[in-house]
Each structure stands twice: as C-alpha cells, then as structure tokens.
Amino acid sequence: MAVSAPYGSWDSPITPAMLTHAGVGLGEVTADGSDLYWVESRPTEAGRSVIVRRTPDGAIEDVSPPGFNSRTRVHEYGGGAYAVRAGVVISSSFQDQRVYRLDGADPRPITPEPGLPAGDRFADFAFHHNLIIGVRERHRPEAEAFNELVAFPLDGSAPPQVIAGGHDFVSSPRVSPDGTRLAWLTWDHPNMPWDGTELWLADLAQDGMPSHPVRVAGGPDESIFQPEWSPNGRLHFISDRTNWWNLYRWEESGEATSLLPMEADFGAPQWQFGYRRYAFLDSGRVVALHERDGALTFGVLEDGQLHTRRLDRDIISPTLAVAEGRVWTAAAGTATPVAVVGIDPDSGGQQVIRSSLSIELDDAYLSRPQPIEFPTTGNARAHAFYYPPTNADCFASEGELPPLVVWSHGGPTGSTSPAFTLARQFWTSRGFALVDVNYRGSTGYGRAYRNALRGQWGVIDTDDCIAAARYLVDQGLVDGQRMAIRGGSAGGYTTLCALTFHDEFATGASYFGVADIGALAEETHKFESRYMDSMVGPYPEAVDLYRERSPVYHTEQLTRPMLILQGLDDEVVPPDQAEMMIEALDRKGIPYAYLAFEGEGHGFRKAENIERSAEAELFFYGWVFGFVPAGDITPIEIHNV
C-alpha cells in the first residue's frame, strides 16, 4: 500500500550500493569472425576495464587476466585500447601504458618500456600483415606530447617506427582490405576533432610505411569522422560539410559522393578512440546510426534509401560490429538497462547476450523520459529530457511540488540521451524531478547548434539550464524554491557558473568542475589545451574574459551552499581547481561539503567512491531542502554552518 511522504524522502529500492554492485559498464563491442568481444568496466574491481569474449556456442570468458586493466590514457579519455584478429588480442595496459598480447597464458609486452614511466601511450589499433599500426602519444618532461602514427611487429621484436606525423593529433588508422592503402585522420591546434579534421590517404607497403600521402577531405572548418573501407575496397567517411555529419564515399576521381543527404548526425564528437557508427554487411549494405533531437536511430542503407528499424532498445554505444549476419552493439531502452545485443538488420529483432545489470527492476519505480523543447536566451530554443518523480510505494501530500535536479552534461561538446541509467532512477524514485539538458553546444542537432557555444561557454550553457528549470516551473511541474543543479567536468563548470552568477538554484553539486578556466588553460593536458580558444577566446590574449567567466573570482556574488567532489589523480581538471573554490567559500563563510577521493581520475570508477558520492549528494540536498532521506545514509561534514 502506498504511503504519503515528502518528495525527496521516498524510500527507494534503488540503493547507492546498487549503482555499482548491481552491474557493470558495457561498450567497445567488436567481432573477430564468429567471436564477439566487448569491454566491461567493473566498479567492484576498482573500475578495472576487462576485455570479454563470447564464442559461438554461447560461452563467455574474460580475456584480460586478473589484475590486467585494459585501458589507455591517450588524450586522457582513452578508448580504442584493444584490437583482435584471428584470435590474437592486443591491449594497452593502464598500469604502464605498454601494449601486450593477451592470447597466451600470460600477458606479453610488445612495446618497449619507455624512459618516462607510462610515457609512451598507445591506442586505436589496426592489423597489417604481422604489424600493428596505431596511435602513439609520447610524453616528455616539461614539453608537449608528440602524437604520431606508428607501426610495430606483433611479436615485439622491434620498437615502434613512426609512419605518419607532422600534425598535433592523429587518429583512426584504417588499412584497406587488400593491405595496399592506409587512411587516417589528423588535426591541429586550436581545433578539436569536431571542429576541423583532415582525411589522408596513402599507398601502404608491407613493412608498414606509407607513401604518396594525399589529403582527400576535410580542413579547418570541416569535421571528418570514421574513415572506413567497404569489403570491396571503397573508402567511406562521415563529414559535416553540409551542417550535418553525413556519410560519403570517396571516388578515385578525387570527388566525394554523398550517400544519404539528411538533416541528421551520423557522426559524433571524438572524445575517445575507436568510434564506429556505421559498418558493412557481407552483402555490401551499410548499417548506420544517426542522431536527431538527442535520440539515435538504427537503419540499413540500400539502393540510396535508409530503411530504419524499430528496436526494443535504443542503441547508445558509438561502436557497431558485424558478425554472422547480425549487427552487435551496446543498447538500452528508456526503462531497460544497457546490454550487448545482436540486431537482425532486416527485422530489427534483437538478441541479448549480456546485460549490464544483474537484477530485475519493477517498472512501477522507473521514470520515463519526456523530450522537451523550450525557449531560452537570444530568442533561441534548447532541448532536454524531463523525468518525473516515480515510485509505486509513495506519494506526496496534495499541493506539494517536487524538488528539481538539473543535470548538465560534460564536454561541453557532447550530449545526453534518454537511455536508461540507474543513476537517474536513483533520484526520481526518491521523489525528485530531474531534467537532463542538451544545452546549445550539444551534439546531435547539427553543426550550427554545436557551434552556438563558441565564445559563449559559461554563458549560454548556463542560460539553457536555467531556462529548462524555469520552463518546468512555469508548467507547474516542480517547486521553484527547491531546485539544484549538478554536473561533472564541463557540467561542473556550468554548475559553478549557475550558482555564482545567478540565483535560480538553491544549491548544486560540482563533480570535478572547473572553477578557474584561465588556470585550466595553463595546466590541462594536450588534447584540450586549446579547446577554450573557441569556447571562450585565445589565451592569454583574452585573459580578462577568462577571469570574468571564472566563478572563483566572483564569490562575492555567491550565496548558495554547494557540494564539491574531486578525484585527486585527475589530469584533466586538476584538484587545485576544487581547492581554489573551497578557499573562496571559506573566505565568504558559505556552507559547503568537500569530498576528495584518492586514486580517482576524471570520472569516478571505484565502487566505494561512486556510492559515497551518491549518498553525499542526497544527504546534502536533504540538508538544504529540509527533508530526511530514507535509508541508512551516512552523513557528511558540512562546513561553515
């Protein structure tokens, strides 16, 4: 029988421990003949990334041996840490960043030990005869890292040899089916890969050396994504030259043919390596994902037409693989957890072989996303997904409106999707309303929407989060006096901006957020070291604007209590960003709580830290909004009270 209880205090079946102990992260699905491989992120194993194999008889086993963490730190965000061919598996090791073969009894290193510990990092591999071609990021003391394409023997008998360089960044080496050509991407500061990249094509010798390189597409204002060879040796790629990331085929004449002009994004921001949003069936047909209005759609391209398939689960993974006539990926529904699934390209039928969750959830406790579009500043419109509070066992008193938590995604070039996560349901099942905002600058809405954030970071992303909250207040759906904002990384920066420069929110939680964007420009890693040239302005020329947009310098405007969470090993947003904000809060005497986690980088991976963060955020909101959370929630220390 349902009971009456204040919003926020509802007793939920989704506990903090369930966020980590009830499942694993799934992604990076690939195929080797009839065998399937994917990567599992396991919070209960300190966030270890494990390569898993499924054979045609249904047997599932770990490929990564105990203690081996299959993860690369190239660009700090990694991805593309492993590759497989004919049963031979290679992988980067997170511990020392060397590449190992994992097809024997013990891992065998096939790249040399660098002079600087973990100084040579590898990712994004392709096989070529008895060689591996991949990206190497070489770090040096007191200097910017080198990013180059290298080739090295599969048996580790010789050190890596540089085969392509001369650019700040390189990615996506793809060898043609006959082994005679190599395609790859490059880009240079201050561009990010979603701003402008170049697609290169060269002849490829058996020893891995390319010759006669030619730029065939791209430039400073055109983003190229995922070069890929068809089974018959035709080079394909995705370009946003028409405002939308669409699919093209390169012709020997030097021209590119658009295969399906659409106002939809087939590409995605390359925060990590290894993304594959389209693939080729044995029949030569193309299977592809495209995104519009924040949702991914699966389709089959045949005879110039895209035939979409209605799926039980929405694909959330940026990687597709083909094996035995099926398309394999990671997918989730709005109320169905992520799973490794095989999709029949003709019927859309799905075969689930591995679920991320080990428990069954009752539908009656799950909130469904509602896409919303709302007015915002500059006579523009922005997008979000709204989740109402949902719990079959609880209801609030008549006339009470729920507190709202606004989620601001990271990036800021990125997006949120309506795919199921326990993290959202943790809040909605306790009586919170939640809105997950795709502010201007998000992907999946075309290049113009993505570029709207240029020069406006900290301004219009914040405006859009505020506008989403105001829209829900105006609709009579949430309590305008009990609203919080939270986010991680760039989303943490938006959170700090909203709490410092505006007064709509009563509180907020910043996960490894940026407090001083000028300091970040001086100390962050190579991949993002010039990112803010476009998001804010050139540094240090625009130093006054950086100071104007940095919350840490404007705490005289701050009156709202906040929670700050930080990994002490974070190389992207270093801990001193959190510490600067804490010093300012102490000077002002504003209530805050601070949780710092040893051994965590940019994004928490360890079970105990993920659970502690969720508990802390719930406890902090209860303290601010005046309710007692249900369950055995460990209190946190709140300063300046």
Secondary structure, DSSP 8 states (H G I E B T S, - for coil): --EE--TT----S--TTHHHHTB-EEEEEEEETTEEEEEEEEGGGTTEEEEEEE-TTS-EEESS-TT--B---TTTT-B--EEEETTEEEEEBTTT--EEE-SSSS-EE-S---SSTT-EEEEEEEEETTEEEEEEEEEETTEEEEEEEEEEETT--S--EEEE-SSSEEEEEEE-TTSSEEEEEEE-TT--TTT--EEEEEEE-TTS-EEEEEEEEEBTTB-EEEEEE-TTS-EEEEE-TTSS-EEEEE-TTS-EEES---SSB-----SSB--BSEEE-TTS-EEEEEEETTEEEEEEEETTEEEE---SSEE--SB-EEETTEEEEEEE-SSS--EEEEE-TTT--EEEEEESBSS---GGG----EEEEEEEGGGEEEEEEEE----TTEE--TT----EEEEE-SSSS--------HHHHHHHTTT-EEEEEE-TT-SSS-HHHHHTTTT-TTTHHHHHHHHHHHHHHHTT-S-TTSEEEEEETHHHHHHHHHHHH--S-SEEEEES--S-HHHHHHHS-GGGTTHHHHHT--TTTTHHHHHHT-GGG-GGG--S-EEEEEETT-SSS-HHHHHHHHHHHHHHT--EEEEEETT--SS--SHHHHHHHHHHHHHHHHHHHT---SS-------B--
